[in-house]
């Protein structure tokens, strides 16, 4: 088991020891899907639990009334369920089960190792932005025969994702998303998020960057340890 673990560790850090020209197809897939620049998270549906109502098992119809003082009952009479008769229904459970969640991959398309591994081209990619691709978003699938010029059924959701997307650093203002490119066809569940590098770019000293976004009841949060995102001695974002 120990040699196998060492081999796996070497496979996942091949970009440190090998030149890009020597990367195999499998190694490129590792970098694009299971590397410090490509991390998975869960977009979870957040449902606020409300306090369940307590069933009324023979309670008084009026406030402050004695339990058995309702009309039709003689003084001293007692209402009860006969032994062997029907049981009282159990109180409702507030357990909503497992949360609804979708696995989402977040990848830094603007990072040099991702581009060297054959990451897809991005629209208007320049050094002015951090570009992160989200793959696996819980969006509406494309219609088989959508009319030309028909509105995107995910337009409202994508607008919310863009408006709420941010890169958070401890002790610094969040970097807000300013542009979003939506996927179409077979990649309709993808989106490209653009974050301006600005005058205060991300540095290794920030230690951790958290990608946050949400739409409707869904929330996504993925952390990126910056010390692991070093390529050729420099932070690659």
Backbone as a ProteinNet text record, in pm:
[ID]
protein_1_A
[PRIMARY]
XXXXXXXXXXXXXXXXXXXXXXXXXXXXXXXXXXXXXXXXXXXXXXXXXXXXXXXXXXXXXXXXXXXXXXXXXXXXXXXXXXXXXXXXXXXXXXXXXXXXXXXXXXXXXXXXXXXXXXXXXXXXXXXXXXXXXXXXXXXXXXXXXXXXXXXXXXXXXXXXXXXXXXXXXXXXXXXXXXXXXXXXXXXXXXXXXXXXXXXXXXXXXXXXXXXXXXXXXXXXXXXXXXXXXXXXXXXXX
[TERTIARY]
81.1	0	85.2	197	280.6	340.2	400.5	449	337.3	216.1	104.3	67.3	69.6	38.9	142.9	270.4	375.5	358.3	320.3	300.1	184.8	76.2	-36.9	0.5	79.1	122.8	209.6	296.2	381.8	298.8	194.6	110.1	38.9	-1.6	-78.1	10	142	232.3	331.1	291.6	381.4	416.6	328.9	356	475.8	517.4	635.3	762.9	762	885	898.6	789.3	794.7	765.1	827.5	800.6	664	588.3	455.4	456.8	564.5	571.2	568.7	605.7	608.3	485.4	387	265.7	185.7	143.3	60.8	-83.9	-165.7	-307.5	-376.3	-340.9	-400.8	-358.6	-232.4	-184.6	-254.6	-279.6	-351.4	-492.6	-556.6	-690.5	-689.5	-584.3	-570.4	-561.7	-481.4	-464.7	-594.4	-669.6	-792.2	-909.6	-900.7	-1016.3	-988.6	-862.2	-831.3	-701.2	-688	-564.5	-596.7	-495.2	-523.1	-600.7	-594.3	-665.9	-805.8	-840	-970.8	-1022.6	-1113.4	-1164.4	-1316.1	-1363.1	-1506	-1569.8	-1694.7	-1774.4	-1918.5	-2005	-2146.5	-2229.2	-2314.9	-2414	-2535.6	-2557.6	-2661.6	-2783.9	-2898.7	-3022.2	-3038.7	-3050.7	-3066.1	-3213.7	-3268.4	-3409.2	-3416	-3482	-3494.9	-3598.9	-3557.2	-3649.2	-3737.1	-3865.6	-3958.4	-4000.2	-4037.8	-4077	-4209.7	-4216.7	-4339.2	-4451.6	-4572	-4688.5	-4715.4	-4758.7	-4790.2	-4935.6	-4961.8	-5100.3	-5187.2	-5313.8	-5409.5	-5478.6	-5432.3	-5490.8	-5592.9	-5704.7	-5810.1	-5788.2	-5716.3	-5693.3	-5820.9	-5824.6	-5944.4	-5965.2	-6088.3	-6114.1	-6097.2	-6092.6	-6076.1	-5957.9	-5886	-5770.8	-5812.5	-5721.8	-5737.1	-5851.8	-5906.5	-6013.7	-5955.7	-6026.5	-5980.2	-5984.9	-5898.2	-5890.5	-6022	-6110.7	-6233.2	-6357.6	-6346.1	-6458.6	-6536.1	-6527.9	-6599	-6746.5	-6832.1	-6976	-7002.7	-7097.4	-7134.5	-7066.6	-6965.6	-6895.2	-6944.3	-6980.9	-7023.9	-6903	-6919.6	-6806.6	-6747.1	-6618.1	-6548.7	-6532.3	-6598.8	-6585	-6447	-6397.5	-6263	-6270	-6209.3	-6197.2	-6068.1	-6073.5	-5952.8	-5972	-5861.7	-5865.3	-5878.3	-5981.4	-5997.6	-5876.3	-5845.6	-5734.2	-5761.8	-5666.7	-5683.9	-5745.1	-5783.1	-5841.5	-5734.6	-5771.9	-5674.4	-5572.8	-5449.5	-5341.5	-5340.2	-5287.8	-5271	-5166.6	-5189.7	-5088.7	-4963.1	-4845.3	-4720.9	-4708.8	-4637.4	-4616.3	-4535	-4556.3	-4481.8	-4333.1	-4254.8	-4109.4	-4058.4	-3956.9	-3895.2	-3769.9	-3747.9	-3632.5	-3662.4	-3594.8	-3619.2	-3531	-3456	-3371.8	-3245.7	-3177.3	-3053.7	-3082.6	-2995.7	-3018.7	-3001.9	-3075.8	-3060	-2929.5	-2842.4	-2713	-2664.5	-2580.5	-2524.2	-2372.8	-2299.7	-2154.6	-2111	-2030	-1984.8	-1832.6	-1773.5	-1629	-1597.7	-1507.2	-1461.7	-1315.9	-1285.7	-1149.9	-1104.7	-981.9	-923.3	-871.8	-952.8	-913.2	-800.5	-786.8	-682	-546.4	-540	-412.1	-327.4	-200.6	-112.3	-109.5	-100.7	-99.9	-224.9	-340.7	-465	-458.6	-406.7	-396.4	-297.6	-186.9	-87.8	-141.4	-237	-294.1	-404.7	-433.4	-534	-672.1	-680	-811.1	-879.6	-1013.7	-1086	-1057.5	-1067.3	-1048.8	-1160	-1126.5	-1224.4	-1243.1	-1364.5	-1388.5	-1309.1	-1242.2	-1173	-1085.7	-1008.5	-922	-801.4	-786.3	-671.7	-618.1	-506.2	-446.9	-519.8	-628.8	-700.2	-794.6	-822.5	-923.1	-871.9	-925.8	-923.8	-1049.2	-1032.7	-1146.1	-1167.5	-1285.4	-1318.3	-1437.6	-1420.9	-1529.7	-1602	-1734.7	-1817.6	-1883.7	-1861.5	-1917.8	-2007.7	-2131.5	-2224.3	-2330.5	-2353.2	-2454.3	-2594.3	-2679.6	-2816.1	-2906.5	-2884.2	-2960.6	-3052.7	-3143.7	-3237.5	-3162.8	-3188.8	-3123.7	-3176.5	-3094.5	-3140.1	-3252.7	-3342.6	-3451.1	-3398.7	-3454	-3406.6	-3425.8	-3539.4	-3568.2	-3609.9	-3515.8	-3544.7	-3547.4	-3646.5	-3658	-3541.8	-3500.1	-3388.4	-3426.7	-3341	-3368.7	-3455.3	-3486.8	-3569.9	-3492.5	-3559.5	-3489.2	-3427.9	-3316.7	-3249	-3329	-3374.4	-3454.2	-3374.8	-3240.7	-3155.4	-3109.4	-3165.9	-3115.6	-3123.7	-3235.5	-3251.5	-3155.1	-3138.7	-3047.5	-2903.8	-2864	-2727.3	-2701.4	-2803.3	-2788.3	-2763.4	-2835.7	-2815.1	-2676.5	-2632.7	-2499.4	-2393.1	-2405	-2307.1	-2313.6	-2433	-2446.5	-2397.6	-2401.1	-2362	-2222.8	-2158.4	-2026.5	-1919.3	-1829.5	-1721.2	-1607.7	-1487.8	-1370.3	-1338.5	-1340.6	-1321.7	-1182.7	-1123.5	-993.9	-1008	-938.6	-947.5	-890.4	-972	-926.7	-921.5	-973.2	-971.9	-1110.2	-1139.8	-1270	-1279.4	-1398.4	-1420.2	-1401.5	-1354.7	-1343.7	-1472.2	-1548.3	-1679.4	-1670.5	-1758.1	-1766.8	-1828.8	-1766.9	-1818.2	-1871.9	-1835.7	-1883.2	-1911.4	-2005.6	-2037.3	-2069.7	-2008.7	-2041.2	-2108	-2228.4	-2304.1	-2273.5	-2275.8	-2260.1	-2388.5	-2378.9	-2496.7	-2483.9	-2594.7	-2593	-2554.6	-2453.7	-2412.8	-2343.4	-2300.8	-2233.2	-2320.4	-2452.6	-2543.9	-2534.8	-2476.2	-2462.5	-2328.7	-2263.6	-2136.4	-2150	-2059.7	-2054.1	-1911.7	-1870.5	-1739.9	-1760.2	-1692.1	-1700.4	-1572	-1584.9	-1469.6	-1460	-1343.7	-1316.5	-1196.7	-1211	-1099.2	-985.2	-862.9	-746	-728.1	-751.3	-751.4	-616	-621.1	-499.7	-449.7	-531.3	-493.7	-512.8	-426.1	-444.1	-418.6	-460	-441.9	-293.8	-243.1	-104.1	-99.9	16.6	34.2	10.2	40.9	22.2	-124.4	-216.9	-359.3	-397.1	-312	-323.6	-442.9	-561.6	-681.2	-776.5	-832.3	-936.2	-1059.2	-1174.1	-1299.1	-1389.8	-1432.2	-1529.6	-1669.5	-1748.7	-1885.6	-1981.6	-2094.6	-2203.4	-2331.1	-2444	-2572.2	-2674.4	-2781.2	-2900.4	-3018.9	-3132.6	-3252.1	-3216	-3242.6	-3210.4	-3076.3	-3002.3	-2876.4	-2757.7	-2661.8	-2541.8	-2419	-2314.9	-2188.4	-2073.5	-1985	-1865.9	-1751.6	-1642.3	-1526.6	-1400.2	-1315	-1192.3	-1071.9	-979.9	-858	-737.3	-661.4	-537.1	-432.3	-387.5	-301.2	-160.7	-111	23.6	34.9	-79.1	-78.1	-89.3	-112.7	-135.8	-12.2	102.8	230.3	277.7	318.1	372	499.7	607.4	738.5	777.5	747.7	787.4	698.4	588.5	500.1	355.5	277.1	135.6	69.3	1.5	-59.4	-209.8	-266.8	-411.5	-460.8
-120.3	0	126.3	124.4	244.7	283.5	189.5	227.4	278.5	220.8	266.1	409.8	443.7	581.1	679	636.6	722.6	745.1	638.9	651.3	745.5	734.9	823.5	967.8	990.1	1125.4	1182.7	1100.1	1146.2	1179.4	1099.3	1124.3	1258.5	1293.6	1416.2	1540.3	1524	1639.1	1632.7	1567.1	1552.3	1687.2	1788.2	1918.8	1986.7	1936.1	1992.6	1935.8	1806.3	1737.8	1715.9	1731.4	1701.7	1825.2	1830.9	1938.6	1914.2	2020.1	2000.9	1914.4	1918.6	1837.1	1688.5	1652.4	1512.1	1466	1553.2	1513.4	1415.8	1305.9	1209	1257.2	1190.4	1226.2	1206.5	1098.8	1074.5	1181.3	1221.3	1324.3	1457.3	1488.7	1612.4	1609.5	1492.3	1480.4	1496.1	1446	1464	1612.6	1686	1828.7	1905	1862.9	1933.9	1900.2	1789.6	1746.7	1714.1	1690.8	1650.2	1712.4	1840.4	1909.2	2028.6	2098	2217.4	2324.7	2320.2	2419	2372.5	2249.6	2193.6	2116.6	2178.4	2117.4	2101.8	1994.5	1967	2018.6	2054.8	2094	2055.4	2091.5	2058.1	2185.6	2198.8	2305.4	2249.5	2295.2	2238.2	2328.6	2263.5	2337.4	2362.4	2487.5	2524.1	2544.9	2458.8	2466.6	2499.3	2608.2	2648.5	2561.1	2494.4	2407.8	2491.2	2466.7	2535.9	2442.7	2500.1	2420.2	2350.7	2218	2147.2	2182.5	2182.6	2210.3	2092.2	2120.9	2015.4	1975	1846.9	1804.5	1832.8	1863.1	1889.9	1758.8	1694.9	1568.5	1594.4	1654	1676.8	1799.7	1897.7	2020.3	2102.4	2199.3	2280.8	2368.7	2394.4	2479.4	2626.3	2664.7	2804.5	2819.3	2933.1	2953.4	2951.3	2906.1	2905.9	2817.1	2733.6	2645.9	2518.7	2457.3	2331.2	2223.7	2121.9	2021.8	1953.4	1936.2	1861.1	1945.2	2075.7	2164.1	2199.9	2118	2148.2	2115.4	2176.8	2147.8	1999.9	1943.8	1804.4	1708.8	1755.5	1669.1	1700.8	1599.9	1619.9	1648.1	1722.8	1746.3	1615.3	1606.9	1487.2	1383.2	1402.6	1305	1316.1	1207.6	1203.2	1147.7	1216.7	1168.2	1089.5	967.5	888	793.3	735	633.8	499.1	419.1	289.1	200.4	117.2	23.8	-71.1	-86	-170.8	-97.7	28.4	106.6	169.8	263.6	327.8	409.6	404	479	622.2	709.1	848.3	855.3	937.3	949.9	1015.3	972.9	1033.3	1176.8	1260.7	1399.1	1400.2	1499.8	1504.2	1521	1458.9	1467.1	1587.8	1654.1	1766.1	1724.3	1595.4	1545.5	1550.2	1637.9	1655	1564.9	1473.8	1382.8	1451.4	1383.4	1437.3	1559.9	1661.2	1780.4	1748.8	1821.5	1809.1	1878.4	1808.1	1865.2	1811.3	1891.9	1856.7	1876.5	1779.9	1789.2	1887.2	1985.7	2090.3	2094.8	2101.7	2117.1	2262.5	2321.9	2458.9	2454.2	2509.8	2504	2642.4	2676.1	2804.5	2796.3	2837.8	2830.8	2928.1	3031.8	3130.7	3086.7	2976.6	2929.2	2865.7	2895.9	2847.3	2695.1	2618.8	2472.4	2418.5	2479.4	2434.6	2459.8	2575	2603.9	2509.6	2478.7	2387.5	2244.5	2209.7	2075.4	2061.6	2169.4	2161.6	2204	2292.3	2342.3	2413.2	2410.4	2472.8	2621.5	2671.9	2815.5	2891	3008	3091.3	3220.9	3275.9	3400.7	3516.5	3587.5	3711	3693.1	3585.5	3559.4	3651.9	3734.6	3823.3	3813.7	3880.2	3879.1	3965.9	4027.4	4117	4044.3	3916.1	3844.4	3710.1	3669.6	3530.1	3468.4	3357.7	3294.1	3155.6	3132.3	3004.4	2942.5	2817.7	2744.2	2660	2669	2583.6	2479.7	2353.3	2243.3	2158.8	2132.8	2052.4	2134.4	2256.4	2340.7	2281.4	2288.8	2234	2327.2	2328.9	2415.3	2332.2	2399	2330.9	2276.1	2150.4	2096.2	2164.4	2170.6	2236.5	2158	2230.9	2166.5	2108.7	1995.1	1927.5	2013.3	2081.1	2161.9	2302.3	2373.1	2509.8	2602	2688.3	2781.1	2878.8	2918.2	3012.3	3144.8	3194.4	3318.5	3302	3176.7	3153.1	3193.1	3246.9	3288.8	3170.3	3195	3091.8	3065.7	2941	2914.1	2931	2936.6	2951.7	3095.3	3187.6	3325.1	3384.1	3365.4	3422.8	3358.3	3224.6	3154.3	3199.5	3212.8	3255.3	3397.9	3482.4	3619.4	3619.2	3534.6	3524.3	3470.1	3369.5	3312.5	3420.4	3499.9	3606.6	3712.8	3755.9	3863.3	3822.2	3692.6	3645.6	3583.6	3566.4	3502.6	3598.9	3546.5	3628.7	3538.2	3593.9	3527.4	3594.9	3516.8	3573.8	3543.8	3645.5	3632.9	3688.2	3627.5	3669.5	3809.9	3898.5	4032.9	4127.3	4086.4	4172.3	4174.4	4280.8	4284.1	4170.3	4120.2	4013.4	4065.7	3978.5	4010	3962.1	4055	4023.1	3984.3	3896.9	3855.7	3968.9	4001.8	4110.8	4062.2	3938.8	3887.1	3738.4	3690.4	3547.7	3507.7	3398.8	3339.6	3205.4	3187.1	3064.8	2962.3	2835.2	2727.7	2704.8	2628.9	2597.5	2455.5	2400.3	2264.7	2163.9	2081.1	1975.9	2029.7	2154.4	2213.1	2322.6	2303.4	2403.1	2412	2309.9	2313.5	2371.6	2445.1	2509	2661	2729.1	2875.1	2919.4	3026.8	3088	3215.3	3224.7	3342.1	3422.5	3553.1	3642.3	3734.4	3731.3	3813.9	3904.8	4036.2	4125.7	4111.4	4107.5	4098.6	4228.6	4341.1	4469.4	4509.2	4609.8	4664.6	4583.1	4493.2	4409.5	4262.9	4209.9	4071.9	3972	3849.9	3741.3	3705.2	3685.7	3645.7	3522.2	3458.3	3340.7	3376.2	3499.9	3543.4	3539.6	3538.9	3529.3	3390.3	3291	3153.6	3076.5	3135.9	3061.8	3155	3104.2	3175.6	3086.3	3143.4	3068.6	3124.1	3037.4	3074.1	3053.8	3158.8	3152.6	3200.6	3132.6	3182.8	3111.6	3162.4	3103	3147.6	3069.2	3111.4	3034.6	3103.4	3044.4	2991	2862.1	2803	2731.7	2736.8	2664.2	2752.3	2690	2761	2676.3	2739.3	2671.8	2742.4	2663.8	2717.6	2617.7	2662.5	2577	2652.4	2588.8	2651.4	2607.4	2701.4	2675.6	2717.8	2621.7	2655.1	2704.5	2825.9	2888.5	2828.7	2775.4	2719.7	2597.9	2536.7	2421.1	2460.5	2588.4	2633.7	2704.2	2648.8	2703.9	2625.9	2697.4	2634.9	2708.9	2633.3	2691.4	2803.2	2783.1	2878.3	2998.8	3006.8	3121.7	3077.9	3165.3	3139.1	3146.6	3039.1	3032.7	3035.5	3151.6	3168.7	3228
0	0	0	73.3	81.9	-53.2	-129.6	-263.2	-353.2	-340.7	-423.3	-389.8	-261.5	-219.8	-273	-270	-322.5	-472	-543.4	-687.5	-718.5	-640	-660.2	-632.4	-526.3	-496.7	-605.8	-662.9	-771.7	-894.7	-920.3	-1035.7	-1023.7	-902.1	-882.4	-872.9	-873.8	-872.9	-988.7	-1095.3	-1210.9	-1272	-1254.7	-1314.3	-1248.9	-1133.1	-1065.9	-1124.7	-1155.4	-1196.7	-1346.1	-1421.2	-1563.6	-1647.7	-1763.6	-1858.1	-1922.3	-1954.3	-2014.6	-2140.3	-2216	-2337.7	-2305.7	-2183.8	-2144.4	-2068.6	-2051.5	-1982.4	-2068.3	-2009.8	-2081.8	-2084.8	-2166.6	-2175.1	-2039.9	-1969.8	-1839	-1738.3	-1744.1	-1651.8	-1678.6	-1802.9	-1834.8	-1778.2	-1785.4	-1729.5	-1577.7	-1514	-1369.2	-1336.5	-1412.7	-1386.1	-1410.7	-1512.9	-1548	-1455.5	-1382.6	-1305.2	-1158.7	-1121	-983.5	-936.5	-950.8	-914.9	-826.7	-775.8	-695.4	-771.2	-906.2	-987	-1025.7	-993.8	-1028.4	-908.7	-835.9	-712.9	-721.4	-658.9	-656.3	-527.4	-539.3	-424	-450.1	-359.2	-373.1	-371.1	-471.6	-470.3	-399.4	-276.5	-191	-184.2	-176.3	-156	-6.6	31.3	170.7	201	284.7	323.4	471.2	503.4	643.2	710.5	817	889.9	982.8	974.1	1063.4	1176.5	1288.2	1403.6	1374	1387.4	1354.1	1450.9	1394.7	1478.9	1570	1691.9	1788.5	1769.3	1744	1721.2	1842.8	1816.3	1922.6	1958.1	2064.7	2108.3	2219	2183.2	2282.4	2366.4	2313.6	2389.2	2393.3	2481.9	2498.7	2377.4	2335.6	2220.1	2250.4	2375.3	2410.8	2503.9	2494.9	2583.2	2729	2814.8	2959.4	3008	2918.5	2962.2	3018.7	3114.4	3171.3	3065.3	3071.1	2965.9	2935.8	3035.5	3011.1	3033.9	3013.9	3041.2	2916	2811.2	2688	2703.5	2623.8	2631.4	2606.6	2679.7	2658.6	2753	2825.2	2919.5	3060.3	3137.1	3274.7	3362.7	3469.6	3560.2	3607.9	3600.7	3644.7	3537.1	3418.8	3310.1	3249.1	3197.1	3140.2	2999	2903.8	2767.3	2755.7	2702.3	2685.8	2570.2	2524.6	2420.2	2486.6	2455.8	2521.2	2500.3	2599.7	2588.3	2473.3	2385.8	2269.9	2152.4	2172.7	2065.1	1978.6	1891.2	1801.3	1878	1829.1	1894.5	1844.6	1929.4	1888.5	1777.5	1674.6	1568.9	1624.1	1577	1626.4	1580.7	1656.7	1611.7	1484.5	1397.1	1270.9	1295.1	1209.6	1221.3	1145	1200.4	1131.2	1056.5	1039.6	966	817.6	745.3	602.7	517.4	581.3	505.4	454.5	361.4	307.1	219.9	224.7	141.8	-5.9	-88.1	-232.6	-271.3	-340	-374.9	-508.5	-574.1	-703.4	-697.5	-750.5	-752.6	-861.5	-824.3	-916.7	-916.2	-1035	-1049.6	-1080.4	-1004.3	-1028	-1071.8	-1189	-1244.5	-1289.6	-1252.2	-1289.3	-1432.9	-1527.4	-1668.5	-1701.3	-1622.1	-1648.1	-1595.5	-1519.4	-1464.9	-1575.4	-1576.1	-1682.2	-1692.7	-1582.5	-1596	-1664.5	-1638.4	-1702	-1852.2	-1891.5	-2034.6	-2101.7	-2032.5	-2089.4	-2100.5	-2015	-2017.9	-2121.2	-2194	-2299	-2256.4	-2158.7	-2118.1	-2233.3	-2238.5	-2349.7	-2359.4	-2480.6	-2500.6	-2429.2	-2379	-2310.3	-2386.6	-2389.3	-2461.9	-2403.6	-2489.8	-2452.7	-2329.4	-2328.5	-2213.9	-2217.7	-2116.7	-2104.6	-1963.6	-1940	-1806.9	-1707.2	-1746.8	-1656.7	-1562.6	-1588.5	-1512.1	-1460.7	-1344.8	-1305.7	-1367.5	-1436	-1503.2	-1442.3	-1390.2	-1327.1	-1399.7	-1439.8	-1503.4	-1398.9	-1397.1	-1313.4	-1402.8	-1369.6	-1447.8	-1357.4	-1401.9	-1323.4	-1252.2	-1296.4	-1233.1	-1252.8	-1150.9	-1163.5	-1243.5	-1374.8	-1464.2	-1552.2	-1618.7	-1707.6	-1829.1	-1868.5	-1987.5	-2112.7	-2218	-2340.8	-2407.1	-2472.2	-2544.6	-2676	-2714.8	-2835.5	-2959.1	-2969.2	-3087.4	-3044.5	-2985.3	-2942.6	-3063.9	-3068.5	-3179.3	-3179	-3297	-3307.7	-3242.8	-3156.9	-3086.5	-2963.7	-2927.2	-2808.4	-2683.4	-2581.2	-2459.1	-2386.2	-2319.9	-2242.2	-2115.1	-2092.6	-1972	-1843.1	-1855	-1736.9	-1714.5	-1790.5	-1784.9	-1644.3	-1577	-1442.9	-1344.4	-1352.8	-1262.5	-1286.3	-1411.6	-1443.6	-1395.6	-1405.1	-1355.8	-1205.3	-1132.7	-988	-956	-1031.6	-1008.9	-1026.7	-1132.2	-1155.2	-1046.3	-1010	-911.5	-773.3	-742.5	-609.7	-605	-720.1	-723.7	-672.7	-588.3	-533.6	-489	-486.2	-431.7	-298.9	-192.2	-59.5	-6.3	56.3	123.5	263.9	358.1	496.6	513.9	569.9	600	482.6	366.2	247.8	183.8	108.5	39.2	-62.5	-79.4	-176.6	-318.3	-406.6	-548.9	-615.4	-672	-726.1	-873.1	-913.4	-1053.2	-1134.7	-1247.7	-1330.8	-1465.1	-1504.2	-1632.6	-1618.9	-1698.1	-1701.6	-1844.6	-1888.3	-2017.5	-1991.7	-2048.3	-2025.7	-2133.1	-2094.1	-2190.2	-2267.2	-2374.5	-2454.9	-2506.3	-2551.8	-2604.7	-2498.4	-2529	-2437	-2312.4	-2315.1	-2198.1	-2135.9	-2143.1	-2087.4	-1936.5	-1872	-1726.3	-1683.4	-1774.1	-1742.7	-1750.6	-1683.6	-1690.9	-1663.1	-1729.1	-1705.7	-1625.1	-1510.9	-1425.4	-1436.1	-1454	-1469.2	-1348	-1283.2	-1165.9	-1197.8	-1189.6	-1221.1	-1120.4	-1172.8	-1084.6	-1005.6	-1069.2	-1000	-944.1	-853.9	-795.4	-678.3	-626	-511.7	-548.2	-634.8	-680	-568.3	-591.9	-495.7	-488.2	-366.6	-346.6	-257	-251.8	-167.5	-21.3	16.3	154.8	196.4	101.4	134.5	185.5	156.8	206.6	151.1	151.5	110.6	36.7	-72.8	-146.4	-151.7	-123.1	-125.3	-233.6	-323.5	-425.3	-368.2	-372.6	-321.6	-430.1	-442.1	-525.8	-484.6	-532.6	-501.5	-604.5	-616.2	-688.1	-633.1	-627	-567.7	-429	-401.7	-272.1	-271.7	-383.1	-394.5	-354.7	-285.4	-240.3	-269.7	-322.1	-353.8	-283.9	-221.3	-155.6	-175	-239.3	-264.9	-225.4	-146.4	-98.6	-181.9	-203.1	-277.9	-193.7	-137.5	-66.3	-166.2	-149.5	-249.5	-252.9	-141.7	-141.4	-232	-266	-355.1	-501.2	-529.2	-666.1	-721.6	-688.1	-733.5	-855.4	-959.2	-1079.1	-1119.9	-1132.4	-1166.8	-1070.8	-941.1	-839.7	-826.2	-902.1	-894.8	-874.9	-811.2	-794.5	-932.5	-970.8	-1104.5	-1091.7	-1122.8	-1120.3	-1251.7
[MASK]
+++++++++++++++++++++++++++++++++++++++++++++++++++++++++++++++++++++++++++++++++++++++++++++++++++++++++++++++++++++++++++++++++++++++++++++++++++++++++++++++++++++++++++++++++++++++++++++++++++++++++++++++++++++++++++++++++++++++++++++

